[in-house]
Amino acid sequence: MTDPVPDAALGVRLLTDMLRVRRMEEKCAELYGATKIRGFLHLYIGEEACAAGVLPTLTEADNVVATYREHGHALLRGIPLRAIMAEMFGKASGCARGRGGSMHLFDASRRFYGGTAIVGSGLPLAVGLALADRTLRRPAVTACFFGDGAMAEGAFHESANLAALWQLPVLFVCENNLYAMGTALARHQSQTELTAKAASYNMPVWSADGMDVLAVHAAASEAVASVRDEGGPAFLELRTYRFRAHSMFDPDLYREPAEVETWKQRDPIPGLAARLRAAGALDDARLAALDAAADAEVADAVAFAEASDWEPVADLLTDVVTPASGAGTGGAR
């Protein structure tokens, strides 16, 4: 029996968001194969319910820190797909002027602080943002996304400890896709109940099915409210799965194909679509229209990126810190 949808309008919005992310990611994979996108590329296909469920619970004044698998977070935070795609191409019209690429999407105007390539490096950044907001008496929450692999890093423990000790408004969001690159959870964590690790730092914890966007949204709403009302940190684990390899360079030899296929049966997009159909909030025509709109948005962004200019060679050292001539100190040129 299909579970009911408590709010049909919300369900359609979340389905729309997941479709936008999925179509963007699929096109990025295609463009990577055509060498239009270069460098590293980490796809979010299968995990869309995480970003789609959490981000609507935040306000424009809140901060978002993501990982190198952050395209979906950036899009749903409000960064225009044109700016994202141009950044993927390395064009000057990209959200980081073409200098960051896939792993370093950034937009301070939307309080989206990366895109951070080093595992766990966003965690102390999130604590710093929350400390700044607390110091300046700004009523903001900082949501920090990271994978299960980051919980083996010292940065997680340092950040969780300090956030709890100083009661800083950080929502730690662990997208637990069961693999730290190619290493299964049980091979890199002695305690595989990740909420237990977070709870040891005396913060409230939530865990939700990361393949069910409505469950993610409900848990995130409670966790964000806790951070906002109580002032201290909270931890949200989302149990999810990436359908593609860790990156485009990964041969994906560490998982059995049958395991991947089993998880694909829980794809969050058709899962929500089925529930909306059962609720009478979606039919074939509307689903086709939503899909067509996502495809059109992606096509427009690709055309924009293709037509955009590369950064002029003369500007390549702009904002690059280099040693001052003869002084041995840093300076901006």
Secondary structure, 3 states (H helix, E strand, C coil): CCCCCCCHHHHHHHHHHHHHHHHHHHHHHHHHHCCCCCCCCCCCCCCHHHHHHHHHHCCCCCEEECCCCCHHHHHHHCCCHHHHHHHHHCCCCCCCCCCCHHHCCCEHHHCECCCCCCCCCHHHHHHHHHHHHHHCCCCCCEEEEEEHHHHHCHHHHHHHHHHHHCCCCEEEEEEECCEECCEEHHHHCCCCCHHHHHHCCCCCEEEEECCCHHHHHHHHHHHHHHHHHHCCCEEEEEECCCCCCCCCCCCCCCCCHHHHHHHHCCCHHHHHHHHHHHCCCCCHHHHHHHHHHHHHHHHHHHHHHHHCCCCCHHHCCCCCEEECCCCCCEEEC
